[in-house]
């Protein structure tokens, strides 16, 4: 019945200049959720949680894809010249297209690497999407990838290389299939401008199962530098200090260029692929803390040596550390809570750029409500009162920090980037600054 409703009302919104929800979610009053109407929220969750019902007859002609993605409004220019998105994908085409719609700007660029194990119709739809926007999108290769992390870094590397052919974009986001971006294109542009070139990635201690000490990890053995004559011998022969973080990261164009043109990541990725699980979470975070390598936007190993982990702004993940019980939706996958309509307020108010995991087959209402919110903030002048520009500006001015939360760690990361070359500078990883936690936005 829902499927037939969608087909009958596929052009329900007509020429409206407002955001157009899917037929199955048009009755959802997103504003009531944002007003913290618990009675209304409970009625959605208990009686009518709305999964995506895939549309097998989705019109994939270029005019129709363009109609779904391109806004009817003119868009202002971006200061940094656009954002590049490198995303590894394998399923849920309609979610992927929705994310392109939500992040669309003429100056933005998109790269997709599709898992070879993906269903044929998904591959065909991504190929068609890319083919319709050849001036902005690329799909350089398909690869065998898995949830254990194998070839995830290789896929992102292929994308980074392909994206460098496009001029002007200032930052690239490395993403996976179910990372859901919740900031407008203008907010992303402003945030990356304020970050000033710093690498944003989660950085923590190495998990013992991923410790591959029997392999050689010095730049010389890894053949890491394409031109070794320009690198001091002590740097070439010193083993890398490893960190475990995340696949998702935000990198400046200069960082991407270093990874592709100064470095040769072939052997590093091959050796990481020997790890049974999670080797992909060690690449960007490891390069970030090894400051001797000279990667633009790097950080330092100082805080790790103090036993302090570094969180990130790029992605928020809520771990189901006690099983489903600590997930507000009561559902998790691979130890991570799934986000649902209950999470609209955190998505609207927290500083993170994306949320993982958002599954369309679990709850499409959170996708449409977040997309409507982004649309209203982008095109209809709706003020984002929670976009604290002073907060992001303070990333470059605060001088002492503790790393137990997103706010604290990101602050000192940019502060280090701005000040580490000053004589006598010493990073302080402690502070009394109160963190902003995901838990504080649930049930309030």
Secondary structure by P-SEA (a helix, b strand, c coil): caaaaaaacccccccccccccccccccccaaaaaacaaaaaaaaaacccccccccccccccaaaaaaaccccbbbbbbcccbbbbbbbbcccaaaaaaaaaaaccccbbbbbbbcccccaaaaaaaaaaaaaccccccccccccccccccaaaaaaaaaaaaacccccccbbbbbcccccccccaaaaaaaaaaaccccbbbbbccccccccccccccccccccccccccccccccccccbbbbbcccccccaaaaaaacccccaaaaaaaaaaccccccccaaaaaaaccccccccccccccccccbbbbbccbbbbbccccccccccccccccbbbbccccccccccccccccccccccccaaaaaaaaaaaaaacccccccccccaaaaaacccccbbbcccaaaaaaaaaaaaacccccbbbbbcccccccccccccccc
